[in-house]
Amino acid sequence: MAGERTVSSKMNDDQPSGNPWVKSLLVWGGIFLALLMVVSMFNTRSESGPMIAYSDFRAKVAEGSVDSVEVGQDSIDGKMKNGDSFRTVPVPGDTTLTPLLQQSGVKYAGKTPEEGSLLVYILAQTLPFLLIVGIAFFALRQVQKGGGSGAMGFGKSKAKMLTERSGRVTFDDVAGIDEAREELEEIVEFLRDPTRFSKLGGQIPKGALLVGSPGTGKTLLARAIAGEAGVPFFTISGSDFVEMFVGVGASRVRDMFEQAKKNAPCIVFIDEIDAVGRHRGHGLGNSNDEREQTLNQLLVEMDGFEANEGIIIIAATNRPDVLDPALLRPGRFDRQVVVPVPDIEGREKILAVHMKKVPLAPDVNARVIARGTPGFSGADLANLVNEAALLAARRNKRLVAMQEFEDAKDKVMMGAERRSMVMTDDEKKMTAYHEAGHAIVSLHEAASDPIHKATIIPRGRALGMVMRLPERDSYSYHRDKMLANLSVAMGGRVAEEIIFGYDKVSSGASSDIQYATSLARNMVTKWGMSDKLGPLQYEESQEGYLGMGGSHRTMASDETNKVIDSEIRGLVDNAHARATQLLNEHSEQLESLAQALLEYETLSGEEINQLLESGRIDRPSEPRGPGAPRPLTGSSIPKAGRRFSGGAAPQGV
């Protein structure tokens, strides 16, 4: 692959010869050998024999066992008549030794000073100093190494050159986001053949900002660029710039661009740039805040007095609203590439990419799965395929069938089944009528999405659920659909009131009430769907997404707030009245569907439609306790007047 060969050759040209680990090993090996030499110079006992006491030496001389000795100032070396050697230390001031030797007939001579004693003395005095100097020199050499890998190298950039020798990703692995891919393919083409664009006066873009929700494939696109481009590719995270030390972030930015200049033309990818590129002046620190200093240095390096030709910056974020305006202007980030959540065509392509790694059964249809997963990102679809493969392995299957994908979809969207949860018969009955109320209201609201599945098996934090799926991808909601969703949300609560009475209404509708209140508030305060208040915005969201740490700020007077509350209450009350009307008109359908849920626990949209049209469900017998389930029969139940179709993504109930 040409791109990999180019990157590898540049890396080999820039790196110093030899392996740095080998160099470090040689340095420490040399220190160890020097210590061994010093120890060996001090250790001379093996040559002179064992050490004995001076008194024992005099006794051996007196008894005539000693043959000869060499007397020195600091030691006496001698040899016994049997050939053994020995060594002792004389007592200072002993003048009787020489007469004793003469009297005992021992050969004695003076001992010449050791030639190495001066060297040993010098080494003993200078060795600590030499060790300190050597360690300091070694540490300084480590600091001088690039990339911050050396000791105390916190001022160096942590950007890594990506070679992708294994697991290489290309644009063929990126599906479902064709427009974003085309934008970045043009940058790669510019790097490969710049004369094609420059002859018409075009200049290479200095930067591209990838914007999209989490999981849409921003980092995957960057890896694809690294796999396709035949130039060096550096990658770093925005959080890698800022540390506890003042000025480190700016130093790392400078070092990163210095490395990039040496390898130009090249691409630098900064992931999660909002960690360092937030709007200046809005942080907790003062004007000398470390993060702001890092951002200032980044702005200067990207488009300052000194141009950085041939360096393309690609950054990714899911919070473009918090970035500093100076960072977003042309000349720094010339392109803002939106990476959207894929549509049905994109989801089918993404599923096809991930399904290549999974052995599929013949009944698997990627189009059906894609249609049933609106709103799923690329990461969600990858997780769906993985969950299906895990389910198939758990069931000891050799192929992943459509049933595993359906079960994995339910698990991802609604949570795992909690079949071990013990519910009383009254609780099951209450849940069945509650979910049947949602389903019957949804059937008779023309603007409501079709039902995909109804279940009274606890999943996640819910005791039951009715999943409605759109027939196609929706990019905006209309008033009639919002009103239908309000009525469907109230259907469960109304069913409990009709069947069990006012005093027996449960807390199971808490999430429905929360959803209906939030939807009605948005209709009144944000979307201008109140006749009394008109098309004005009365509320805005603070930093953070709804349900994810976000908050609201109302921009209205006290009198207007009273009208807002009245309009919200009116929308919810009208939805409650509409659900009551529909359930009273179709009470037989409510009863039949509730009994079917008690019998089967889970019904698909097609089965619900079949039940309400023919009064029975044709389902193969299943081993559910003693005997197979009996077919459900009902009296002359009127037709629902609406067919069902599959899809995916729950709509709040």
GUZAGU-410804 format. One line per 4 residues: number of its first residue (from 1); their letters; for each residue x, y, z of C-alpha. Coordinates in nm, 2 decimals. Layout:
N
NUM> a> X:Y:Z | ... $
***
This chain:
653
1> mage> 0.00:0.00:0.00 | 0.16:0.32:-0.12 | 0.03:0.53:0.17 | 0.19:0.30:0.43 $
5> rtvs> 0.52:0.29:0.25 | 0.54:0.67:0.23 | 0.47:0.71:0.60 | 0.71:0.43:0.70 $
9> skmn> 0.99:0.58:0.49 | 0.95:0.92:0.64 | 0.95:0.78:0.99 | 1.28:0.59:0.92 $
13> ddqp> 1.44:0.91:0.77 | 1.35:1.12:1.07 | 1.44:0.88:1.35 | 1.80:0.85:1.48 $
17> sgnp> 1.99:0.54:1.38 | 1.96:0.25:1.61 | 1.69:0.14:1.85 | 1.65:0.38:2.16 $
21> wvks> 1.58:0.08:2.38 | 1.91:-0.07:2.28 | 2.09:0.25:2.35 | 1.94:0.27:2.70 $
25> llvw> 2.03:-0.09:2.76 | 2.39:-0.03:2.66 | 2.42:0.28:2.89 | 2.29:0.09:3.20 $
29> ggif> 2.50:-0.21:3.10 | 2.81:0.01:3.10 | 2.73:0.15:3.44 | 2.69:-0.20:3.58 $
33> lall> 3.02:-0.32:3.44 | 3.20:-0.02:3.59 | 3.06:-0.10:3.93 | 3.18:-0.46:3.89 $
37> mvvs> 3.53:-0.34:3.80 | 3.55:-0.12:4.12 | 3.43:-0.41:4.33 | 3.69:-0.64:4.18 $
41> mfnt> 3.97:-0.39:4.25 | 3.88:-0.38:4.62 | 3.83:-0.75:4.64 | 4.19:-0.90:4.67 $
45> rses> 4.13:-1.15:4.94 | 4.11:-1.44:4.69 | 4.48:-1.38:4.58 | 4.63:-1.33:4.93 $
49> gpmi> 4.45:-1.61:5.12 | 4.21:-1.59:5.42 | 4.24:-1.32:5.68 | 4.36:-1.43:6.03 $
53> aysd> 4.40:-1.25:6.36 | 4.74:-1.09:6.44 | 4.76:-1.28:6.77 | 4.71:-1.61:6.58 $
57> frak> 4.98:-1.50:6.34 | 5.23:-1.44:6.62 | 5.14:-1.78:6.77 | 5.20:-1.96:6.44 $
61> vaeg> 5.53:-1.79:6.41 | 5.63:-1.89:6.76 | 5.55:-2.25:6.70 | 5.74:-2.26:6.37 $
65> svds> 5.45:-2.31:6.13 | 5.52:-2.00:5.92 | 5.77:-2.03:5.63 | 5.79:-1.67:5.49 $
69> vevg> 5.61:-1.33:5.52 | 5.60:-1.00:5.34 | 5.55:-0.71:5.59 | 5.38:-0.40:5.47 $
73> qdsi> 5.24:-0.09:5.64 | 4.88:-0.20:5.62 | 4.90:-0.57:5.58 | 5.11:-0.88:5.62 $
77> dgkm> 5.10:-1.16:5.36 | 5.25:-1.49:5.45 | 5.28:-1.86:5.35 | 5.27:-2.16:5.58 $
81> kngd> 5.52:-2.45:5.56 | 5.23:-2.66:5.43 | 5.18:-2.43:5.14 | 4.87:-2.24:5.26 $
85> sfrt> 4.86:-1.86:5.23 | 4.72:-1.62:5.48 | 4.69:-1.25:5.55 | 4.67:-1.03:5.86 $
89> vpvp> 4.68:-0.67:5.97 | 4.97:-0.57:6.19 | 4.92:-0.38:6.52 | 5.07:-0.03:6.49 $
93> gdtt> 5.38:0.03:6.70 | 5.47:-0.34:6.74 | 5.85:-0.35:6.75 | 5.89:-0.71:6.86 $
97> ltpl> 5.78:-0.87:6.54 | 6.11:-0.86:6.36 | 6.31:-1.02:6.65 | 6.03:-1.28:6.67 $
101> lqqs> 6.07:-1.36:6.30 | 6.45:-1.39:6.33 | 6.43:-1.61:6.64 | 6.18:-1.85:6.47 $
105> gvky> 6.38:-1.87:6.14 | 6.10:-1.72:5.93 | 6.20:-1.56:5.60 | 6.07:-1.20:5.59 $
109> agkt> 6.09:-0.91:5.36 | 5.94:-0.57:5.32 | 5.62:-0.54:5.10 | 5.63:-0.29:4.82 $
113> peeg> 5.32:-0.05:4.80 | 5.05:-0.17:4.56 | 5.05:0.00:4.23 | 4.67:0.02:4.22 $
117> sllv> 4.62:0.16:4.56 | 4.63:0.52:4.44 | 4.38:0.44:4.16 | 4.15:0.27:4.40 $
121> yila> 4.17:0.57:4.63 | 4.09:0.81:4.35 | 3.80:0.60:4.23 | 3.66:0.56:4.59 $
125> qtlp> 3.65:0.94:4.62 | 3.52:1.03:4.28 | 3.28:0.74:4.21 | 2.96:0.90:4.37 $
129> flli> 3.02:1.23:4.18 | 3.07:1.04:3.85 | 2.75:0.84:3.91 | 2.55:1.16:3.97 $
133> vgia> 2.69:1.33:3.66 | 2.61:1.01:3.45 | 2.25:0.99:3.57 | 2.20:1.36:3.50 $
137> ffal> 2.34:1.33:3.15 | 2.12:1.03:3.08 | 1.81:1.22:3.20 | 1.89:1.53:2.98 $
141> rqvq> 1.93:1.30:2.68 | 1.59:1.16:2.75 | 1.43:1.50:2.78 | 1.57:1.59:2.44 $
145> kggg> 1.38:1.31:2.27 | 1.07:1.41:2.07 | 0.71:1.31:2.14 | 0.73:1.36:2.52 $
149> sgam> 0.85:1.00:2.56 | 1.15:1.09:2.76 | 1.16:1.16:3.14 | 1.02:1.51:3.22 $
153> gfgk> 0.92:1.54:2.86 | 0.58:1.69:2.95 | 0.64:1.99:2.72 | 0.65:1.77:2.41 $
157> skak> 0.36:1.69:2.19 | 0.18:1.36:2.24 | 0.07:1.34:1.88 | 0.13:0.99:1.74 $
161> mlte> 0.20:0.91:1.38 | -0.05:0.66:1.25 | 0.08:0.40:1.01 | -0.22:0.15:1.02 $
165> rsgr> 0.00:-0.15:0.93 | -0.28:-0.38:1.06 | -0.65:-0.31:1.06 | -0.62:-0.05:0.80 $
169> vtfd> -0.95:0.14:0.74 | -1.04:0.29:0.40 | -1.33:0.48:0.26 | -1.48:0.15:0.15 $
173> dvag> -1.54:0.08:0.53 | -1.73:0.41:0.57 | -2.09:0.38:0.46 | -2.41:0.57:0.52 $
177> idea> -2.25:0.92:0.53 | -2.18:0.97:0.16 | -2.18:1.35:0.16 | -1.93:1.38:0.44 $
181> reel> -1.71:1.12:0.28 | -1.70:1.31:-0.05 | -1.59:1.62:0.13 | -1.29:1.44:0.28 $
185> eeiv> -1.21:1.24:-0.03 | -1.15:1.57:-0.20 | -0.88:1.66:0.06 | -0.71:1.32:0.00 $
189> eflr> -0.72:1.38:-0.37 | -0.56:1.72:-0.32 | -0.28:1.57:-0.13 | -0.23:1.30:-0.40 $
193> dptr> -0.24:1.54:-0.70 | -0.22:1.90:-0.59 | -0.15:2.03:-0.95 | -0.50:1.92:-1.06 $
197> fskl> -0.65:2.19:-0.83 | -0.37:2.45:-0.81 | -0.37:2.50:-1.19 | -0.71:2.65:-1.15 $
201> ggqi> -0.61:2.87:-0.86 | -0.74:2.64:-0.59 | -0.56:2.61:-0.26 | -0.55:2.32:-0.02 $
205> pkga> -0.79:2.36:0.27 | -0.62:2.44:0.59 | -0.87:2.26:0.81 | -1.19:2.06:0.82 $
209> llvg> -1.42:2.03:1.13 | -1.63:1.71:1.16 | -1.95:1.78:1.34 | -2.20:1.52:1.44 $
213> spgt> -2.38:1.33:1.72 | -2.18:1.07:1.92 | -2.14:0.75:1.73 | -2.20:0.88:1.38 $
217> gktl> -1.85:0.79:1.26 | -1.63:1.10:1.29 | -1.33:0.92:1.42 | -1.39:0.64:1.17 $
221> lara> -1.37:0.90:0.89 | -1.04:1.02:1.02 | -0.90:0.67:1.02 | -1.02:0.62:0.67 $
225> iage> -0.83:0.94:0.57 | -0.52:0.80:0.73 | -0.57:0.47:0.54 | -0.62:0.65:0.20 $
229> agvp> -0.38:0.94:0.21 | -0.02:0.88:0.11 | 0.11:1.13:0.36 | 0.20:1.11:0.73 $
233> ffti> -0.11:1.12:0.96 | -0.07:1.25:1.32 | -0.35:1.19:1.58 | -0.40:1.35:1.92 $
237> sgsd> -0.69:1.42:2.16 | -0.79:1.77:2.27 | -0.74:1.67:2.63 | -0.38:1.57:2.57 $
241> fvem> -0.28:1.94:2.54 | -0.37:2.07:2.89 | -0.19:1.95:3.20 | -0.15:2.09:3.55 $
245> fvgv> 0.17:2.27:3.45 | 0.13:2.63:3.33 | 0.23:2.67:2.97 | 0.25:2.30:2.89 $
249> gasr> -0.05:2.31:2.65 | 0.10:2.59:2.44 | 0.43:2.42:2.44 | 0.27:2.10:2.31 $
253> vrdm> 0.09:2.28:2.04 | 0.42:2.44:1.92 | 0.60:2.10:1.93 | 0.31:1.93:1.74 $
257> feqa> 0.33:2.18:1.46 | 0.71:2.15:1.45 | 0.68:1.78:1.40 | 0.41:1.84:1.13 $
261> kkna> 0.64:2.08:0.94 | 0.91:1.82:0.93 | 0.67:1.58:0.77 | 0.47:1.82:0.55 $
265> pciv> 0.25:1.77:0.36 | 0.07:1.58:0.64 | -0.26:1.56:0.82 | -0.31:1.63:1.19 $
269> fide> -0.63:1.49:1.35 | -0.75:1.64:1.68 | -1.03:1.44:1.84 | -1.27:1.61:2.08 $
273> idav> -1.14:1.95:2.01 | -1.40:2.11:2.24 | -1.18:2.01:2.53 | -0.94:2.29:2.44 $
277> grhr> -1.13:2.50:2.19 | -1.41:2.63:2.41 | -1.53:2.99:2.39 | -1.27:3.22:2.56 $
281> ghgl> -1.39:3.42:2.85 | -1.66:3.17:2.95 | -1.45:2.94:3.16 | -1.39:2.94:3.53 $
285> gnsn> -1.04:3.08:3.51 | -0.92:3.43:3.44 | -0.77:3.57:3.12 | -0.45:3.37:3.19 $
289> dere> -0.64:3.04:3.20 | -0.42:2.75:3.08 | -0.68:2.63:2.84 | -0.72:2.98:2.68 $
293> qtln> -0.34:3.00:2.64 | -0.34:2.67:2.46 | -0.62:2.78:2.24 | -0.44:3.11:2.16 $
297> qllv> -0.13:2.92:2.05 | -0.34:2.68:1.84 | -0.51:2.98:1.66 | -0.17:3.13:1.59 $
301> emdg> -0.02:2.81:1.45 | -0.32:2.74:1.23 | -0.34:3.08:1.07 | -0.10:3.33:1.22 $
305> fean> 0.18:3.55:1.09 | 0.38:3.25:0.98 | 0.19:3.03:0.75 | 0.21:2.65:0.79 $
309> egii> 0.19:2.53:0.43 | 0.11:2.17:0.37 | -0.04:2.10:0.71 | -0.41:2.01:0.72 $
313> iiaa> -0.59:2.01:1.05 | -0.89:1.78:1.08 | -1.09:1.80:1.41 | -1.40:1.63:1.55 $
317> tnrp> -1.65:1.74:1.80 | -2.02:1.68:1.89 | -2.05:2.03:2.06 | -1.98:2.29:1.79 $
321> dvld> -2.19:2.54:1.98 | -1.92:2.58:2.25 | -1.63:2.64:2.02 | -1.46:2.98:2.00 $
325> pall> -1.57:3.18:1.69 | -1.21:3.25:1.60 | -1.15:2.88:1.56 | -1.44:2.83:1.32 $
329> rpgr> -1.36:3.11:1.07 | -1.23:3.03:0.72 | -0.85:3.01:0.71 | -0.85:2.79:1.02 $
333> fdrq> -1.13:2.55:0.95 | -1.23:2.62:0.59 | -1.49:2.34:0.60 | -1.74:2.22:0.85 $
337> vvvp> -1.84:1.87:0.75 | -2.17:1.76:0.92 | -2.17:1.38:0.99 | -2.54:1.31:1.03 $
341> vpdi> -2.74:1.02:1.17 | -2.78:0.79:0.86 | -3.11:0.75:0.68 | -3.26:0.41:0.58 $
345> egre> -3.03:0.38:0.28 | -2.73:0.46:0.49 | -2.83:0.22:0.77 | -2.86:-0.06:0.51 $
349> kila> -2.51:0.01:0.39 | -2.37:0.03:0.74 | -2.53:-0.30:0.83 | -2.38:-0.45:0.52 $
353> vhmk> -2.04:-0.34:0.63 | -2.07:-0.49:0.98 | -2.25:-0.81:0.86 | -1.94:-0.91:0.65 $
357> kvpl> -1.78:-1.03:0.97 | -2.08:-1.24:1.08 | -2.20:-1.57:0.93 | -2.56:-1.50:0.83 $
361> apdv> -2.86:-1.73:0.79 | -3.05:-1.70:0.46 | -3.35:-1.53:0.62 | -3.15:-1.22:0.73 $
365> narv> -3.27:-0.91:0.54 | -3.06:-0.60:0.60 | -3.33:-0.38:0.45 | -3.59:-0.49:0.70 $
369> iarg> -3.35:-0.43:0.99 | -3.26:-0.09:0.85 | -3.62:0.01:0.83 | -3.67:-0.10:1.19 $
373> tpgf> -3.39:0.11:1.33 | -3.46:0.48:1.25 | -3.25:0.71:1.46 | -2.97:0.46:1.50 $
377> sgad> -2.61:0.58:1.45 | -2.33:0.38:1.30 | -2.21:0.28:1.65 | -2.57:0.17:1.74 $
381> lanl> -2.59:-0.05:1.43 | -2.25:-0.20:1.50 | -2.36:-0.28:1.86 | -2.68:-0.43:1.72 $
385> vnea> -2.49:-0.67:1.49 | -2.26:-0.76:1.78 | -2.55:-0.83:2.01 | -2.71:-1.05:1.75 $
389> alla> -2.39:-1.25:1.71 | -2.36:-1.29:2.09 | -2.72:-1.41:2.11 | -2.66:-1.67:1.84 $
393> arrn> -2.35:-1.80:2.02 | -2.54:-1.82:2.35 | -2.80:-2.03:2.17 | -2.53:-2.26:2.02 $
397> krlv> -2.62:-2.17:1.66 | -2.37:-2.17:1.37 | -2.54:-1.89:1.18 | -2.70:-1.56:1.30 $
401> amqe> -3.06:-1.56:1.19 | -3.32:-1.29:1.16 | -3.47:-1.39:1.50 | -3.14:-1.30:1.67 $
405> feda> -3.14:-0.96:1.50 | -3.50:-0.89:1.61 | -3.42:-1.00:1.97 | -3.10:-0.79:1.97 $
409> kdkv> -3.30:-0.49:1.84 | -3.55:-0.52:2.12 | -3.27:-0.55:2.37 | -3.09:-0.24:2.24 $
413> mmga> -3.41:-0.03:2.22 | -3.61:-0.15:2.52 | -3.36:-0.32:2.75 | -3.31:-0.68:2.84 $
417> errs> -3.61:-0.89:2.94 | -3.66:-0.93:3.32 | -3.84:-1.26:3.32 | -3.72:-1.33:3.66 $
421> mvmt> -3.92:-1.04:3.80 | -4.22:-1.18:3.99 | -4.55:-0.99:3.93 | -4.88:-1.07:4.08 $
425> ddek> -5.18:-1.15:3.86 | -5.33:-0.81:3.94 | -5.02:-0.63:3.84 | -5.00:-0.83:3.51 $
429> kmta> -5.37:-0.75:3.45 | -5.31:-0.38:3.52 | -5.01:-0.37:3.28 | -5.20:-0.56:3.01 $
433> yhea> -5.49:-0.31:3.01 | -5.25:-0.01:3.03 | -5.05:-0.12:2.72 | -5.37:-0.22:2.54 $
437> ghai> -5.50:0.14:2.60 | -5.19:0.28:2.43 | -5.22:0.04:2.14 | -5.60:0.10:2.08 $
441> vslh> -5.56:0.48:2.09 | -5.27:0.46:1.85 | -5.47:0.24:1.61 | -5.75:0.50:1.58 $
445> eaas> -5.53:0.82:1.56 | -5.47:0.87:1.19 | -5.14:1.06:1.24 | -4.99:0.81:1.48 $
449> dpih> -4.71:0.58:1.37 | -4.79:0.21:1.32 | -4.74:-0.03:1.61 | -4.44:-0.26:1.58 $
453> kati> -4.47:-0.46:1.91 | -4.66:-0.47:2.23 | -4.54:-0.65:2.54 | -4.61:-0.69:2.91 $
457> iprg> -4.27:-0.85:2.98 | -4.07:-0.61:3.20 | -3.77:-0.46:3.01 | -3.53:-0.21:3.16 $
461> ralg> -3.73:0.01:3.40 | -4.06:-0.05:3.23 | -4.32:-0.31:3.32 | -4.45:-0.32:2.97 $
465> mvmr> -4.42:-0.13:2.64 | -4.59:-0.05:2.31 | -4.33:0.03:2.05 | -4.44:0.24:1.75 $
469> lper> -4.23:0.26:1.44 | -4.25:0.52:1.17 | -4.31:0.40:0.81 | -4.02:0.62:0.69 $
473> dsys> -3.76:0.85:0.83 | -3.90:1.18:0.96 | -3.71:1.50:0.98 | -3.98:1.72:1.12 $
477> yhrd> -4.30:1.67:1.32 | -4.64:1.82:1.24 | -4.91:1.95:1.48 | -5.15:1.66:1.40 $
481> kmla> -4.88:1.40:1.49 | -4.79:1.58:1.81 | -5.16:1.58:1.92 | -5.18:1.21:1.83 $
485> nlsv> -4.88:1.14:2.04 | -5.03:1.32:2.33 | -5.35:1.11:2.30 | -5.15:0.79:2.28 $
489> amgg> -4.95:0.89:2.59 | -5.27:0.93:2.78 | -5.42:0.60:2.66 | -5.26:0.39:2.93 $
493> rvae> -5.38:0.61:3.21 | -5.74:0.63:3.07 | -5.76:0.25:3.02 | -5.68:0.21:3.39 $
497> eiif> -5.95:0.46:3.48 | -6.21:0.29:3.26 | -6.14:-0.07:3.37 | -6.03:-0.04:3.73 $
501> gydk> -6.19:0.29:3.84 | -6.07:0.62:3.96 | -5.93:0.50:4.29 | -5.73:0.21:4.14 $
505> vssg> -5.52:0.42:3.90 | -5.16:0.32:3.94 | -4.82:0.51:3.92 | -4.74:0.32:3.60 $
509> assd> -4.82:0.63:3.38 | -4.55:0.85:3.53 | -4.32:0.83:3.23 | -4.63:0.89:3.00 $
513> iqya> -4.72:1.20:3.19 | -4.36:1.33:3.18 | -4.35:1.28:2.81 | -4.68:1.44:2.75 $
517> tsla> -4.60:1.74:2.96 | -4.26:1.79:2.80 | -4.41:1.77:2.45 | -4.69:2.01:2.53 $
521> rnmv> -4.45:2.26:2.68 | -4.23:2.25:2.37 | -4.54:2.30:2.15 | -4.64:2.61:2.35 $
525> tkwg> -4.30:2.78:2.43 | -4.07:2.68:2.14 | -4.27:2.58:1.84 | -4.54:2.84:1.84 $
529> msdk> -4.84:2.60:1.84 | -5.06:2.80:2.08 | -5.33:3.02:1.94 | -5.33:3.25:2.25 $
533> lgpl> -4.95:3.30:2.26 | -4.88:3.29:1.89 | -4.56:3.20:1.70 | -4.31:3.33:1.97 $
537> qyee> -4.04:3.16:2.16 | -4.08:3.18:2.54 | -3.81:2.94:2.65 | -3.46:2.85:2.55 $
541> sqeg> -3.23:2.56:2.65 | -2.92:2.63:2.85 | -2.59:2.45:2.79 | -2.64:2.07:2.77 $
545> ylgm> -2.89:1.86:2.59 | -3.23:1.79:2.72 | -3.22:1.50:2.96 | -2.84:1.52:2.97 $
549> ggsh> -2.77:1.80:3.22 | -2.95:2.07:3.02 | -3.19:2.32:3.17 | -3.45:2.57:3.05 $
553> rtma> -3.47:2.95:3.09 | -3.81:3.11:3.05 | -3.82:3.45:2.88 | -4.17:3.57:2.99 $
557> sdet> -4.35:3.78:3.25 | -4.55:3.63:3.53 | -4.88:3.69:3.34 | -4.75:3.52:3.04 $
561> nkvi> -4.62:3.23:3.24 | -4.98:3.18:3.37 | -5.10:3.17:3.01 | -4.83:2.92:2.92 $
565> dsei> -4.93:2.69:3.21 | -5.29:2.72:3.11 | -5.21:2.63:2.74 | -5.00:2.33:2.85 $
569> rglv> -5.28:2.20:3.08 | -5.53:2.25:2.80 | -5.33:2.04:2.55 | -5.29:1.75:2.80 $
573> dnah> -5.65:1.77:2.91 | -5.77:1.76:2.54 | -5.55:1.45:2.48 | -5.69:1.29:2.79 $
577> arat> -6.05:1.35:2.67 | -5.96:1.23:2.32 | -5.82:0.90:2.46 | -6.12:0.86:2.68 $
581> qlln> -6.35:0.90:2.38 | -6.16:0.64:2.16 | -6.14:0.38:2.44 | -6.51:0.41:2.52 $
585> ehse> -6.60:0.37:2.16 | -6.37:0.06:2.11 | -6.40:-0.10:2.45 | -6.44:-0.45:2.30 $
589> qles> -6.11:-0.41:2.12 | -5.95:-0.29:2.45 | -6.08:-0.61:2.62 | -5.97:-0.85:2.35 $
593> laqa> -5.62:-0.70:2.32 | -5.56:-0.70:2.69 | -5.66:-1.07:2.72 | -5.43:-1.15:2.43 $
597> lley> -5.14:-0.98:2.60 | -5.21:-1.18:2.92 | -5.21:-1.50:2.71 | -4.91:-1.44:2.48 $
601> etls> -4.72:-1.16:2.67 | -4.58:-1.02:2.35 | -4.77:-0.95:2.02 | -4.63:-0.81:1.70 $
605> geei> -4.81:-0.53:1.50 | -4.93:-0.79:1.25 | -5.07:-1.01:1.52 | -5.26:-0.72:1.68 $
609> nqll> -5.40:-0.63:1.34 | -5.51:-0.99:1.28 | -5.67:-1.01:1.62 | -5.88:-0.70:1.58 $
613> esgr> -5.98:-0.80:1.23 | -6.06:-1.17:1.27 | -6.09:-1.21:1.64 | -5.81:-1.47:1.66 $
617> idrp> -5.43:-1.51:1.63 | -5.28:-1.77:1.41 | -4.95:-1.86:1.58 | -4.77:-2.19:1.59 $
621> sepr> -4.80:-2.38:1.91 | -4.53:-2.29:2.16 | -4.42:-2.48:2.47 | -4.55:-2.24:2.73 $
625> gpga> -4.62:-2.46:3.03 | -4.86:-2.75:3.01 | -5.01:-2.76:2.66 | -5.00:-2.52:2.38 $
629> prpl> -5.18:-2.18:2.39 | -5.53:-2.19:2.27 | -5.63:-1.96:1.98 | -5.80:-1.65:2.10 $
633> tgss> -6.15:-1.60:1.98 | -6.37:-1.30:2.01 | -6.71:-1.17:1.92 | -6.77:-0.96:1.62 $
637> ipka> -6.49:-0.72:1.68 | -6.49:-0.42:1.44 | -6.18:-0.38:1.22 | -5.92:-0.13:1.32 $
641> grrf> -5.93:0.02:0.98 | -5.55:0.04:0.96 | -5.28:-0.20:0.86 | -4.94:-0.24:1.04 $
645> sgga> -4.59:-0.24:0.92 | -4.26:-0.29:1.08 | -3.99:-0.03:1.16 | -3.81:0.07:1.48 $
649> apqg> -3.75:0.34:1.74 | -4.00:0.38:2.03 | -4.21:0.69:2.05 | -4.23:0.76:2.42 $
653> v> -4.49:0.49:2.52 $
***
